[in-house]
């Protein structure tokens, strides 16, 4: 009888340890940004990159992807944000090979494929620009619940673009997980990305 109780106790302890380990592995991740897991933001994205290849969240699988809305003639927000993302890649070191940054142009009229490629690559050679038709841009922005609008300038050609300035971070399964403010530091962005690598 004592042996049976002892065996039951041993199995119970093993079961408890396995249960505790399983619970530890499924602990919720604490992000610096906002956890948007399960919201489906960006799920309807379908926009060509600057080579003409259509990109969807299926293309994000296998890497952590960061999506940002912007435009090449942005005077301050976009270059600052992209500089922080470039610094993030530096902080990640070798892990940066598992991260892909996409800039969705909100100004396809002026952001030609060549202009957009040169712009994003000036910040980091792995960054990719996405540029579609006005209809594709509208659909993408709706999917991300992102805002953009043309703002008049001193001349019709010198307009600017108002737009959402947040980083949408997707995990390796191609599912959106984090929404990070566009003015976040490279340290905070890298911290959230590391949790998904």
C-alpha positions as CSV (number, residue, x, y, z in Angstrom):
1,X,0.0,0.0,0.0
2,X,2.9,2.3,0.9
3,X,4.5,1.6,-2.5
4,X,1.3,2.5,-4.3
5,X,1.0,5.8,-2.4
6,X,4.7,6.5,-3.1
7,X,4.2,5.9,-6.8
8,X,1.1,8.0,-6.9
9,X,3.0,10.8,-5.2
10,X,5.9,10.5,-7.6
11,X,3.5,10.6,-10.6
12,X,1.7,13.6,-9.1
13,X,4.9,15.5,-8.6
14,X,6.0,14.8,-12.2
15,X,2.5,15.8,-13.4
16,X,2.6,19.0,-11.4
17,X,6.1,19.9,-12.7
18,X,5.0,19.3,-16.3
19,X,2.0,21.5,-15.7
20,X,4.1,24.3,-14.2
21,X,6.5,24.1,-17.1
22,X,3.7,24.3,-19.6
23,X,2.2,27.3,-17.7
24,X,5.6,29.1,-17.8
25,X,5.9,28.6,-21.5
26,X,2.5,30.1,-22.2
27,X,2.9,33.2,-20.0
28,X,1.7,36.3,-21.7
29,X,4.4,38.4,-23.3
30,X,4.9,41.9,-21.8
31,X,5.5,44.4,-24.6
32,X,6.7,48.0,-24.4
33,X,4.1,48.8,-27.1
34,X,0.4,47.8,-27.1
35,X,-0.4,44.2,-27.4
36,X,-2.8,43.9,-30.4
37,X,-2.7,40.1,-30.7
38,X,-5.8,38.7,-32.3
39,X,-7.0,42.0,-33.7
40,X,-6.3,41.0,-37.3
41,X,-4.8,44.4,-38.1
42,X,-3.1,44.3,-41.6
43,X,-4.6,40.9,-42.4
44,X,-6.0,42.3,-45.8
45,X,-2.7,43.8,-46.9
46,X,-2.0,43.1,-50.6
47,X,0.4,45.6,-52.0
48,X,3.3,45.4,-54.5
49,X,6.9,46.1,-53.4
50,X,9.1,48.2,-55.6
51,X,9.9,45.2,-57.8
52,X,6.2,44.6,-58.5
53,X,6.0,41.5,-56.3
54,X,2.6,41.5,-54.5
55,X,3.2,41.3,-50.7
56,X,0.7,39.9,-48.2
57,X,1.0,38.9,-44.5
58,X,1.8,35.4,-45.8
59,X,5.1,36.8,-47.0
60,X,5.9,37.9,-43.4
61,X,6.0,34.3,-42.2
62,X,9.4,33.1,-41.0
63,X,10.6,36.6,-39.9
64,X,9.4,39.3,-37.5
65,X,8.1,42.0,-39.7
66,X,7.6,45.7,-39.0
67,X,5.2,47.8,-41.1
68,X,5.2,51.6,-41.1
69,X,3.2,54.1,-43.2
70,X,5.2,57.0,-44.6
71,X,6.5,58.8,-47.7
72,X,9.9,59.9,-49.0
73,X,9.3,63.7,-48.8
74,X,8.3,63.5,-45.2
75,X,10.2,66.3,-43.5
76,X,10.6,64.9,-40.0
77,X,8.5,62.0,-38.7
78,X,9.4,59.4,-41.3
79,X,13.2,59.9,-41.4
80,X,13.3,60.0,-37.6
81,X,11.2,56.7,-37.4
82,X,13.3,55.0,-40.0
83,X,16.5,56.1,-38.3
84,X,15.2,54.5,-35.1
85,X,14.4,51.3,-37.0
86,X,17.9,51.3,-38.5
87,X,19.3,51.7,-35.0
88,X,17.0,48.8,-33.9
89,X,18.6,46.6,-36.5
90,X,22.0,47.5,-35.2
91,X,21.0,46.7,-31.7
92,X,19.6,43.3,-32.7
93,X,23.0,42.3,-34.2
94,X,22.8,38.9,-35.9
95,X,19.2,38.6,-34.9
96,X,18.4,41.4,-37.4
97,X,18.6,38.8,-40.2
98,X,15.3,37.5,-38.9
99,X,13.6,40.9,-39.1
100,X,12.1,42.6,-42.2
101,X,11.0,46.3,-42.3
102,X,8.3,47.5,-44.8
103,X,7.5,51.1,-45.5
104,X,4.1,51.5,-47.1
105,X,4.1,54.7,-49.2
106,X,1.1,57.0,-48.6
107,X,2.3,59.1,-51.5
108,X,2.5,56.8,-54.6
109,X,2.1,59.8,-56.9
110,X,5.6,61.0,-56.0
111,X,7.2,57.8,-54.6
112,X,8.1,56.0,-57.7
113,X,9.7,52.5,-57.2
114,X,13.2,53.9,-57.8
115,X,12.7,56.8,-55.4
116,X,11.1,54.6,-52.7
117,X,13.9,51.9,-53.0
118,X,16.6,54.5,-52.7
119,X,15.0,56.1,-49.8
120,X,14.4,53.0,-47.6
121,X,17.8,51.5,-48.5
122,X,19.5,54.8,-47.4
123,X,18.4,53.8,-43.9
124,X,19.1,50.1,-44.1
125,X,19.8,47.8,-47.1
126,X,17.2,45.3,-46.1
127,X,14.3,47.7,-45.7
128,X,11.6,47.3,-48.4
129,X,9.2,49.8,-49.8
130,X,5.6,48.9,-50.7
131,X,3.8,51.1,-53.3
132,X,0.5,50.4,-54.8
133,X,-2.4,52.0,-56.6
134,X,-4.6,54.5,-54.7
135,X,-7.1,51.7,-54.4
136,X,-4.5,49.2,-52.9
137,X,-3.3,51.9,-50.5
138,X,-6.8,52.7,-49.4
139,X,-7.5,49.0,-48.7
140,X,-4.2,48.5,-46.9
141,X,-4.8,51.6,-44.7
142,X,-8.3,50.3,-43.9
143,X,-6.9,46.9,-42.9
144,X,-4.4,48.5,-40.5
145,X,-7.0,51.2,-39.4
146,X,-4.4,53.7,-40.4
147,X,-5.0,57.3,-41.4
148,X,-3.5,59.2,-44.3
149,X,-4.6,62.4,-46.2
150,X,-3.1,64.9,-48.5
151,X,-2.4,68.3,-46.9
152,X,-2.0,71.3,-49.2
153,X,1.3,73.1,-49.5
154,X,2.4,76.4,-50.9
155,X,2.0,75.0,-54.4
156,X,0.0,72.0,-55.7
157,X,3.3,70.1,-56.2
158,X,4.5,70.9,-52.7
159,X,1.8,69.2,-50.8
160,X,2.6,67.0,-47.8
161,X,0.9,63.9,-46.3
162,X,-0.7,63.5,-42.9
163,X,-0.5,59.9,-41.8
164,X,-0.5,57.4,-38.9
165,X,3.0,57.1,-37.5
166,X,3.0,53.8,-35.7
167,X,5.0,50.5,-36.1
168,X,2.9,47.4,-36.6
169,X,4.9,44.4,-35.6
170,X,4.1,40.9,-36.9
171,X,5.4,37.6,-35.5
172,X,7.0,34.8,-37.4
173,X,3.6,33.3,-38.1
174,X,2.6,36.5,-40.0
175,X,0.2,37.6,-37.3
176,X,0.1,41.2,-35.9
177,X,1.2,41.3,-32.3
178,X,2.4,44.8,-31.3
179,X,1.6,48.4,-32.1
180,X,4.5,50.6,-31.2
181,X,4.3,54.5,-31.2
182,X,6.3,56.0,-34.0
183,X,8.4,58.0,-31.5
184,X,9.5,54.9,-29.6
185,X,13.2,54.5,-28.9
186,X,15.3,51.9,-30.8
187,X,15.8,50.1,-27.4
188,X,12.1,49.7,-26.8
189,X,11.5,48.5,-30.4
190,X,14.3,46.0,-30.2
191,X,13.0,44.8,-26.8
192,X,9.5,44.0,-28.3
193,X,11.0,42.4,-31.5
194,X,13.3,40.2,-29.4
195,X,10.3,38.7,-27.6
196,X,8.9,37.6,-31.0
197,X,12.2,36.2,-32.4
